Every structure is written in C-alpha cells, then in structure tokens.
C-alpha cells in the first residue's frame, strides 16, 4: 500500500532575545601626588652648600616660585649729603682723595712715606709706621688745608683704626686749630689719640670757645690687632665719644666747636712732633650731622659683617620635586648662634665657636648679662699650632679688666665684679698655613647666692686679619 505525504507550513521565527547589559565605566584614577620640595642646603662657612634632590612625582599643578634666596646687607654704611669729607683710601689714581660732598680736601704725605696699599676693612687702608703722617695742608700745616669744616653745633667724626702696637701719645686723627706751622694752645679743634700708658687708654679732645677739653678714656680700651671704630659727636651741648658703638665718654660744654684759623686735617701723627701711630686707618668721615647711638652700633656691626648674610625663601613645589636651592655663599664668614641659660652656680658657660682654616682670623663676640653677678670667667681657645691675641671690653656699669689676654684656656681668675649688661670680647687667632681646627670664646658667670642671673650670648663674628 502506498502513502502520499505533504510538507506542512514553515514555522515563524521566534522573538529576539534581550540585549546584554552594558558595563559601567570605571572611575578615573586619582591625580598623581606632587613630589616634595628638595631640601635647602645651608651656606657653608664662606662656602656653598648643595641641596638634596627631591624625588620625582606624577604630573601635578605647578606651584608659584618664591622670592630669591640670599639677601645680603651692605657692610659699609652709605654716606649721604651730610658727609662733607670721606677718605676711603681705595682710589687707584689718587689714594688720598676726598669723595665727600663738601669740596676738595686731599691728603698728601706730611712726614715719611705712608703706605696706601694695605688691606683694609673696606678695600684698601693706609698704613703708618714711625715718623709717617698725612695732611691736607701743603708741606704739613700751612694755610688752606682745612677750610672744609662741619657745622659747629652738629657734627660727627668717625674712622676705623687697627693698631699693631701702642705708641706713647700716638695721634690717630685730628684737625689743627691754627693754619700756620705753630702748635700752641688750644692746639686742635678735635682729635683721637692714645695716652702715655701704652695699655689701650685713649684721649678724645675738642675745643669750644678757645678752651680745650681732653678727657682720658680708660674703658672700653682700644685693642691691638683688631679693627676699632672711633666716633665723636657734638650737638652744641654735649660732646660724646664712642668706641665700637659703646658710649665711652660724655662731656657737657655748651657752645660751638672752635675752628680757630682753620688748620688742616692730619692722620697718623703730628707733622712737627713725635706722636705717631703704628697701624692702619680706613674710612675717615667728617659729617655735618649728629649720628645716633643706634646708627653707630649698626655702623660697627655691619662693618664687621655681623649682619652680613640672611637666608631667603625657596620657591614652592613644582611639577617634579625640584633640586634643592643652594645656600648663598657668606660674603664674610660668620656663624650666629643664640643661647639662653639660667645660671645659679659657678658653672654653666656659653661657648661660641668658629672655624680656623690656616690663616689669621680676627674675631668679635658679644654676650649679655641680665642681673648682677660676682664676676665672669673668659676663655679664648685656638687649635693646636695656633695662638691667641685678645682682650675684653665691658659697659660703664661693670668695667672689665682691660689688660690683654694671650695664650689659650680660661682666664685664671674671675673679673668684672658686679658686672651687668653687654660684654664685648675681641682678638685675633694667629694660625700659620696648614693649621686648621676650631676657635672658641667661652664665657661663664660666678655667683654667690644670687638667683635668676641670666647669661646670654648672641654672635661670634670672624674675618681675615693681618
């Protein structure tokens, strides 16, 4: 039997399945962290320190740049329109020219041969040995050498002097009273000179109404082998004498400076006498203004480089950790360390140190005593192979022993009974070539039952010496 088959209709296509779910976008990675600032390298003792390199970070926003580092104060206080006479001894064509605002007043050799090519505190200085002087007169003390004169009731006279030895009655700088070759009373208008004791005492002289005033100043003393700043001011009433910013003497004589017949200015000694100095003179100024005590303190401290170098700020973080900024080179080698310590017994000294690098260094240290103590111990030390020349000064409320100190180690006995206020120490480390190490100035107090006395030490300054 046969069968007949037939094909059925085609089935319809089933519905499309649902679309797969789209994956969400992952979160954006965080901003790369900025690398830290490179460490700032300190300025070495006259040298240059390099900062460490900061590590590199991912890209970040660039930070702003800070102000440049290394701001330097001017060591030589500027002159102004009141500075009538200014002898720097630095000129190459005429070492004795006046560069002040008051007119021509050029020094010429009066006796012997002064040396204008010595190393000074600011550039050159003029050197004097026995029987050598400079004068603004012609041939010593003839007319016409001193007609540029400060105001008779408002003036300041200042200079820097470095003495190699004391000379009996040695005259450092003065203005003659008479304009001829005579040297009779009252002799001078103003003068800085040594006395006859040869221990650093000095004389400040000035004349009003034909009367000569000549006090001998015993503290503070002019020290050997360091630069000293001598200053005289007169305001029509008071004549003030300063040494290294310290007020040393006050004389009350109302009136006007007496210029007599307008004699010349002289430096290094007296032309027709034997009162000469052995040392150097730098930066002589005669001014028609009364400079303040604060001005003269700044003049002294800036001159020795005490405020010489300040560290500036470093720029902020950039894209990549930048190279650390290099510390500025100190233009006059110095360190400055602050100490504050309460002392109730005989110990507790403060020590200020500085490097000795195979050449002579002059040093200057400042301490301060709050309260009254029985005395102080002073120590000045040099590295092996070097030696110390030095001395100490104090304030009028506590005069310090003025005899020079030599060698190393502590002063053998306390001195400065009842001292209070600023204490200034200065001297020279004599170091032959190849001798290196550290110099120290150590100060301690001696008390007997006092409590609350405070010894402060702020600064040690040092600079190349002769």
C-alpha positions in Angstrom: 0.0 0.0 0.0 1.5 3.4 -0.8 1.1 6.7 1.2 1.2 10.2 -0.1 3.0 12.7 2.1 2.8 16.6 2.1 5.0 19.3 3.7 3.5 21.5 6.4 3.8 25.2 6.6 7.1 26.8 7.9 7.1 27.9 11.5 7.6 31.6 12.3 10.9 32.9 13.7 10.9 33.2 17.4 11.3 36.6 19.1 14.9 38.1 19.5 16.4 37.6 22.9 17.0 40.7 25.2 20.2 42.8 24.7 23.1 42.2 27.1 23.6 44.8 29.8 26.3 47.4 29.0 29.1 47.5 31.6 29.5 50.8 33.5 32.7 52.9 33.0 35.2 52.5 35.8 36.1 55.5 38.0 39.0 57.8 36.8 42.3 57.3 38.6 43.3 59.9 41.2 45.6 62.8 40.4 49.3 62.0 40.8 50.9 63.1 44.0 53.3 66.0 43.7 56.9 65.2 44.7 58.1 67.0 47.9 60.3 70.1 47.8 64.1 69.5 47.7 65.9 70.3 50.9 67.6 73.6 51.0 71.4 73.3 51.5 72.9 75.7 54.1 75.6 78.2 53.1 78.8 76.8 54.4 81.3 78.9 56.4 82.1 81.1 53.5 81.4 78.2 51.1 78.3 76.9 49.2 76.1 74.0 50.3 74.1 71.9 47.7 70.5 70.9 48.5 69.4 67.3 48.1 67.3 66.4 45.0 63.6 65.9 45.7 62.1 62.7 44.2 60.0 63.0 41.0 56.2 62.7 41.4 53.4 62.2 38.8 52.3 65.3 36.9 50.7 67.8 39.2 50.0 71.5 39.2 53.0 73.8 39.1 53.4 75.8 42.3 54.4 79.5 42.2 58.0 80.5 42.6 59.1 82.1 45.9 61.4 85.1 46.2 65.1 84.6 45.5 67.3 83.3 48.4 70.3 85.1 49.8 69.7 88.7 50.7 72.9 90.5 51.6 73.1 93.6 53.8 75.7 96.3 52.9 78.8 96.1 55.2 79.9 99.7 54.6 77.1 102.1 55.8 76.4 104.5 52.9 77.4 108.2 53.1 74.9 110.9 52.3 74.7 114.7 51.7 75.8 115.4 55.3 79.1 113.6 54.8 81.3 116.6 53.9 84.6 114.7 53.9 85.1 111.0 53.2 88.5 109.4 52.8 88.2 105.7 51.7 91.9 105.2 50.6 90.6 102.9 47.8 91.1 105.1 44.7 93.6 103.7 42.2 94.6 107.1 40.8 94.7 109.1 44.0 94.5 107.0 47.1 94.2 110.1 49.4 91.3 111.9 47.6 88.2 113.1 49.4 84.9 111.7 48.0 82.6 113.5 50.3 80.0 116.2 49.4 81.9 119.2 50.9 84.6 120.0 48.3 88.3 119.3 47.8 90.4 118.2 50.7 93.1 115.8 49.5 95.7 114.2 51.9 99.3 114.3 50.9 102.3 112.9 52.8 103.4 115.2 55.6 106.3 113.2 57.0 107.8 109.9 55.9 106.0 107.6 53.4 102.6 106.3 54.5 101.6 103.1 52.6 98.2 103.4 50.8 98.2 99.7 49.6 97.5 97.9 52.9 94.5 95.5 53.2 91.7 97.5 54.9 88.3 96.7 56.4 86.7 98.0 53.2 89.1 97.6 50.3 92.4 99.4 50.9 93.6 101.1 54.1 96.6 103.4 54.6 99.4 102.1 56.8 101.6 104.2 59.2 104.9 103.3 60.9 107.0 105.6 63.0 107.5 109.1 61.6 104.9 109.0 58.8 101.8 111.2 58.5 99.2 112.5 56.0 98.0 116.1 55.9 95.5 118.2 53.9 98.0 121.2 54.3 100.9 121.9 52.0 104.1 120.8 53.5 102.5 119.9 56.8 100.5 122.7 58.3 100.3 125.7 56.0 97.0 127.7 55.3 94.3 126.4 53.0 94.2 122.7 54.2 91.2 122.8 56.5 88.6 125.1 55.0 86.0 122.3 54.5 84.6 122.1 58.0 81.4 120.6 59.6 78.7 122.5 61.3 80.0 123.8 64.6 76.9 122.7 66.6 76.0 119.5 64.7 78.8 117.2 63.6 80.1 113.6 63.7 83.7 112.4 63.1 84.4 108.7 62.7 87.2 106.4 61.5 88.4 102.7 61.7 91.9 102.1 63.2 93.9 98.8 63.5 96.9 99.2 65.8 99.8 96.8 65.7 101.3 98.2 68.9 100.7 101.0 71.4 102.8 104.1 70.9 103.2 106.8 73.6 100.7 109.6 73.0 100.2 108.4 69.4 97.9 110.7 67.4 95.4 108.9 65.2 93.5 111.8 63.6 92.9 115.5 64.3 92.2 118.9 62.9 94.6 121.7 63.7 93.4 124.9 65.4 95.9 127.1 63.6 96.6 127.4 59.9 100.4 128.0 60.2 103.2 125.8 61.3 102.8 126.8 65.0 101.4 124.3 67.5 100.3 126.3 70.6 97.2 126.2 72.9 94.5 125.3 72.3 96.3 123.3 69.6 93.4 121.4 68.0 89.7 121.5 67.1 89.1 117.8 67.6 91.4 114.7 68.0 91.6 111.0 68.6 94.9 109.9 70.3 96.4 107.3 72.6 97.6 108.3 76.1 101.0 107.7 77.5 100.3 104.4 79.4 100.6 102.1 76.4 97.7 99.8 77.6 94.9 100.9 75.3 93.7 104.0 77.1 92.8 106.8 74.7 92.1 110.5 74.7 89.2 112.3 73.0 89.8 116.1 72.6 87.7 119.0 71.3 87.8 122.8 71.6 84.9 125.2 72.3 85.4 129.0 72.8 89.2 128.6 72.8 89.0 126.1 75.7 90.4 122.6 75.1 88.6 119.6 76.7 90.7 116.4 76.8 89.3 113.5 78.9 91.4 110.3 79.2 89.1 107.2 78.5 90.1 104.0 80.3 87.1 101.8 79.4 86.5 100.5 76.9 90.1 100.4 75.6 91.4 100.4 72.1 92.5 96.8 71.4 95.5 95.7 69.4 95.3 93.6 66.2 91.6 94.2 65.6 89.6 96.9 63.8 88.2 99.6 66.2 85.6 102.2 65.3 86.3 105.6 66.9 83.5 108.2 66.8 83.0 111.8 68.2 79.7 113.7 68.0 78.9 117.3 69.2 75.4 118.8 69.2 76.1 122.3 70.7 75.8 121.0 74.2 77.3 117.5 74.6 80.5 116.0 73.3 80.2 112.2 73.0 83.0 109.7 72.4 82.2 106.2 71.2 84.3 103.1 70.7 82.9 100.2 68.7 79.3 101.5 69.2 79.7 101.8 73.0 79.3 105.2 74.5 82.6 105.8 76.3 82.5 109.4 77.5 80.1 112.3 77.7 81.2 116.0 78.3 78.8 118.9 78.7 80.2 122.1 77.2 77.5 124.3 75.6 78.6 126.5 72.7 80.2 125.8 69.3 83.2 123.9 68.1 86.1 126.4 67.7 87.9 126.1 64.4 90.4 128.8 65.2 92.2 130.0 62.0 91.1 126.8 60.1 94.1 124.5 60.2 94.5 121.3 58.2 93.4 117.8 58.9 96.1 115.2 59.8 96.2 111.5 60.2 98.8 109.1 61.6 100.6 111.6 63.8 101.5 115.3 64.2 103.6 116.8 61.4 106.1 118.7 63.6 106.1 116.4 66.7 106.9 112.7 67.6 103.5 111.4 68.4 102.9 108.8 65.7 101.0 105.5 65.5 101.9 102.0 64.3 99.0 100.6 62.4 96.3 101.2 59.7 93.5 103.7 59.2 90.4 103.2 57.0 87.2 105.1 56.1 87.6 108.5 57.7 84.4 110.6 57.8 83.7 114.3 58.8 79.9 115.0 58.8 77.5 117.9 59.5 75.0 115.8 61.4 74.8 114.2 64.8 74.7 110.4 64.3 72.6 108.5 66.9 73.9 105.7 69.1 71.8 103.2 67.2 73.3 104.4 63.9 76.8 104.0 65.2 76.1 100.5 66.6 74.8 99.5 63.1 77.9 101.0 61.5 80.2 98.9 63.8 78.2 95.6 63.5 77.7 95.9 59.7 81.4 96.9 59.3 82.5 93.6 60.9 79.9 91.6 58.9 77.8 90.7 62.0 74.5 91.2 60.0 76.1 90.2 56.7 74.0 87.3 55.3 70.4 86.3 55.5 68.7 83.1 54.0 65.9 83.9 51.6 62.8 81.8 51.0 62.8 78.9 48.5 60.2 78.6 45.7 57.2 76.3 46.3 56.6 72.8 44.9 56.6 72.4 41.1 55.5 69.5 38.8 58.5 67.4 39.8 60.3 67.6 43.0 62.9 70.3 42.2 66.6 70.4 43.0 67.1 71.9 46.5 68.2 75.5 46.3 71.8 76.1 47.1 72.5 78.2 50.2 74.2 81.6 49.4 77.9 82.0 49.9 78.5 84.1 53.0 80.5 87.2 51.9 82.1 87.5 55.3 82.4 84.1 57.0 80.3 84.1 60.2 78.1 82.0 62.3 75.3 83.2 64.6 74.0 81.0 67.4 71.6 82.1 70.2 72.0 80.9 73.7 69.9 81.5 76.8 70.6 79.7 80.0 69.7 80.4 83.6 72.7 80.0 85.9 72.5 79.8 89.7 76.0 78.5 90.4 79.6 79.0 89.3 79.2 76.8 86.1 77.1 76.9 83.0 79.4 78.6 80.5 78.3 79.5 77.0 80.6 78.6 74.0 80.8 80.4 70.6 82.9 78.5 68.0 84.3 79.4 64.6 86.5 77.6 62.0 90.2 78.3 61.7 91.5 77.5 58.2 95.2 78.1 58.0 95.2 81.9 58.1 95.0 84.7 60.7 91.4 85.5 61.8 90.2 88.5 63.9 87.1 87.6 66.0 84.5 89.6 67.9 82.0 88.0 70.3 79.1 89.7 72.1 77.5 88.4 75.4 74.9 90.0 77.7 74.4 89.5 81.5 70.9 90.1 83.0 71.1 90.6 86.7 74.2 91.2 88.8 77.0 88.6 89.3 80.3 88.5 91.2 82.3 88.1 88.1 82.8 86.3 84.9 85.2 83.7 83.5 86.5 84.2 80.0 88.1 81.5 77.9 89.6 82.0 74.4 90.9 78.9 72.7 92.8 78.2 69.5 93.6 74.9 67.7 96.9 73.2 68.2 99.6 75.1 66.4 97.8 78.5 66.6 97.9 81.2 69.2 95.6 83.9 70.6 95.9 87.7 70.8 92.9 89.3 72.5 91.3 91.4 75.1 87.9 92.2 76.6 85.6 95.3 77.0 82.5 95.9 79.1 80.0 98.6 79.9 80.2 101.6 82.3 78.0 99.7 84.8 80.6 96.9 85.1 84.0 97.9 83.7 86.0 94.8 82.6 89.7 94.2 83.2 91.4 95.9 80.3 94.7 94.0 80.2 95.3 92.0 77.0 94.8 88.2 77.2 97.2 85.9 75.4 97.6 82.1 75.1 94.6 79.8 75.4 92.4 78.5 78.1 90.3 80.2 80.8 91.4 83.5 82.3 93.0 82.4 85.6 90.7 84.3 88.0 87.2 85.8 87.8 87.0 89.5 86.9 84.4 92.2 86.3 83.0 92.5 89.9 79.3 93.5 89.8 79.2 93.4 86.1 75.8 93.6 84.3 74.8 94.3 80.7 76.7 93.8 77.4 80.1 92.2 77.4 82.2 92.5 74.2 85.3 90.3 73.5 87.7 90.7 70.6 91.0 89.4 69.5 93.0 87.6 66.8 93.7 83.9 66.2 97.3 83.6 64.7 97.2 80.5 62.5 100.1 79.5 60.3 99.4 78.0 56.9 98.2 74.4 57.3 96.9 74.8 60.8 93.1 74.1 60.9 90.5 73.4 63.6 88.1 75.4 65.7 88.5 78.6 67.8 86.2 79.1 70.8 85.2 82.0 73.0 83.8 80.7 76.3 82.0 83.0 78.9 80.8 81.8 82.3 79.4 83.6 85.4 80.5 83.4 89.0 77.6 84.0 91.6 77.5 83.7 95.3 73.9 83.1 96.2 72.3 85.3 93.5 69.5 83.6 91.7 67.9 84.5 88.4 71.0 85.8 86.8 70.9 85.1 83.0 73.9 84.8 80.7 73.1 85.4 77.0 75.5 85.0 74.0 74.3 86.1 70.6 77.0 86.4 68.0 80.6 85.4 67.0 82.0 87.2 64.0 85.3 86.5 62.3 87.1 87.8 59.3 90.6 87.6 57.7 93.2 89.5 59.6 96.7 90.7 59.1 
